């Protein structure tokens, strides 16, 4: 069984605090959370669901943690 990446739980807590009623986020919301522009989100190659254009908070936390 795999281990959590460092900072995963802290990132999830921050995402839940900033977006308490949402399970999935779009590119603009991810950019706001990260404090960057939407083009930077694309450049960092954050993977979004192809059909919805959204990413779950847990998947985002996995992708941006160390």
C-alpha positions in Angstrom: 0.0 0.0 0.0 1.3 3.4 -0.9 2.1 6.2 1.5 0.7 9.7 1.4 3.0 12.4 0.1 4.4 15.0 2.5 1.9 17.8 3.1 -1.1 15.9 1.6 -3.3 16.3 4.7 -2.4 19.9 5.2 -3.3 20.6 1.5 -6.6 18.8 1.8 -7.4 20.8 4.9 -6.7 24.1 3.1 -8.7 23.0 0.1 -11.7 22.1 2.3 -11.4 25.5 4.1 -11.3 27.5 0.9 -13.9 25.4 -1.0 -16.1 23.7 1.7 -19.1 22.8 -0.5 -17.3 21.6 -3.6 -15.9 18.2 -4.4 -14.3 19.1 -7.7 -12.6 22.3 -8.9 -12.2 23.9 -12.3 -9.0 25.6 -13.6 -9.9 29.0 -12.3 -10.5 27.8 -8.8 -7.3 25.8 -8.8 -5.4 28.9 -10.0 -7.0 30.9 -7.2 -6.0 28.2 -4.6 -2.4 28.1 -5.9 -2.2 31.9 -6.1 -1.1 31.8 -9.8 -2.6 32.5 -13.2 -4.6 29.9 -15.2 -1.7 29.7 -17.7 0.6 28.6 -14.9 -1.8 25.9 -13.9 -1.6 24.6 -17.5 2.2 24.9 -17.5 2.4 22.8 -14.3 0.5 20.1 -16.1 -2.2 19.6 -13.5 -4.3 16.8 -14.8 -8.1 17.5 -15.1 -10.9 15.1 -16.0 -11.2 15.4 -19.8 -15.0 15.2 -19.9 -15.8 17.6 -17.0 -12.7 19.8 -17.0 -12.5 19.5 -13.3 -10.2 17.8 -10.7 -11.1 16.4 -7.3 -9.6 18.0 -4.3 -7.9 14.8 -3.3 -6.3 14.3 -6.7 -5.2 18.0 -6.8 -3.6 17.6 -3.4 -1.7 14.5 -4.7 -0.5 16.3 -7.7 0.8 19.5 -6.0 2.3 17.9 -2.9 6.0 17.2 -2.8 
